[in-house]
Amino acid sequence: CEDGMMDRWGIQEVYGMHNWPGMPTGSFGIRPGSFFAATDQFDITFEGRGGHAAKPHETIDTTVMAAQAVLALQTIAARNADPVEQIVVSVTAFETSSKAFNVIPQRVQMKGTVRTMSAEVRSLAEKRINEICNGIAATFGGKANVTYHRGYPVMVNHDEQTEFAADVARSVSGDCVEAPLVMGGEDFAFMLEERPGAYILVGNGDTAAVHHPEYNFNDEAIPAGCSWWAGIVEQRMPAA
């Protein structure tokens, strides 16, 4: 969108579709408003003083710092965010600078992701990750470096276009259910920030989830998906 594509090609509305395991093959689901989560990532490095594992009193133990942080970061969802808000904070990587069994490492690096459904909770998570990690590092005499990268924004479907997309889906399959909130992210969110539009799910049947090694696209969903796209084009871009 940043290169002016929307204006250059006179794009007025945008529509997207995602294949969705767990829904009956060829069925549809959609929801107005917030749909997919904002997806951020963090990179945290704890710096201490390494040394021999038999002499921990001579070190500043980064593994203890990082282990405390893994647990403390879960309090962002449990104790900082309003319980009715949606937020996920997941630490997904934990790597020490030493791989030896008898060495307390000088450095520990952690990575993870944050998923939120509102700008306020997103900012809260970023603030608390910095406060928690720097506070823990200071408590144990070490240092923390936190890098927080904001990725995809919340994907928000527009009301009018969502109802239109659902009507087309009903004409194809006879029904269109209200889809649940999804804490996964979607780069189509950037397009929906620029233009009104909607994003819909089409069922893949009882198969492994997307991004799973056993996921297999169900070809039987193709007729429903193609018919939906044809309906969108025929009604929004009728021949003169």
Secondary structure, 3 states (H helix, E strand, C coil): CCCCHHHHCCCCCEEEEEEECCCCCCCEEECCEEEECEEEEEEEEEECECEECCCHHHCECHHHHHHHHHHHCCHHHHHHCCCCCCEEEEEEEEEECCCCCCEECCEEEEEEEEEECCHHHHHHHHHHHHHHHHHHHHHCCCEEEEEEEECCCCEEECHHHHHHHHHHHHHHHCCCEECCCECCCCCHHHHHHHCCEEEEEEECCCCCCCCCCCCCCCHHHHHHHHHHHHHHHHHHCCCC
